[in-house]
Amino acid sequence: MRRKPYPSDLSEDEWAFVAPYLTLMKEDAPQREHSPREVFNALRWLARAGAPWRMLPHDFPPWAAVYQQFRRWSDAG
């Protein structure tokens, strides 16, 4: 992680628990542009802040990428 952490960021234990459910492809897949952990941290920030997608801070992946991955996870159940 190359940014200062937010209070809503996942701990190592939380990530170890949720990662198997969220990684639809390998973390080092060539088409993966953003870390799934950073995307999930962005979703947690949005949920905690109650902010709209487009107000996602710039040190997270772009809001459109976070939204697109959220839809994939949501559609996958």
N, C-alpha and C positions, 0 to 999 in steps of 0.2 A: 504494500500500500504506500503510495507516494504522497499522501495528504495527511493533514491532522485529523485524528479520529473524531467522529461525532458521538454523543452519548448513545445514540440509537444503533451504532455499529454492532455487528455480531461479535461475541467473544469466540475464542478458539473452540470451546466446548459446544457452543450453539452451532457454529459452522459445521463441526464434525457430525452433529445430529442431523442437520437439514440438508447437507451437501448431497447425500445419496438420492434424495428425492428431487433435487433441482437440476442435477447435471444430466441433461438429455444427450449430451455429447461430451467427449473428453475435454477437460479444461484446456489442454494444449492443442486442440484441433485448429488447423490452419485458418479456418473460416471464422473462428471465434475472435472477435475484435475486443470485447470487454470481458473482464473477469466476472464469472457468475456471482462471486461473493460481493463484488462492488455493485453489481446490479441489484442484488438482494438488499445490500446496505442502503441503496438509494430508495428501494421500495419501503424499507422500514422507516427511513427518514420522512418520506412522503406521508406514511400512515401516522407517524408521531406528530408531524407538523400540521397535518390537515391541509397541506398546500396543494394547489393544482399542479398537474404534470409539468407545465412550462415554467414553473417557479423552482424547479429542482436546481440546487446550487451547481455551479460550473465545475466544481472539482469531482463531481460524480460523472458517470458516463452520460451522454446526451439523453435528454428526456425521451426522445423518440425511440432510442435504442432500449431504454428501460421499459417503456410502454410495450414495445414489440415483444420483448422477452417475457414480460408479465402475461401478455396474451397467450404466448406459447405455453407457459406453465399452466395458466388457467385452463386453456383448451385441452391440455394433456391430463387434467384432473389432479 
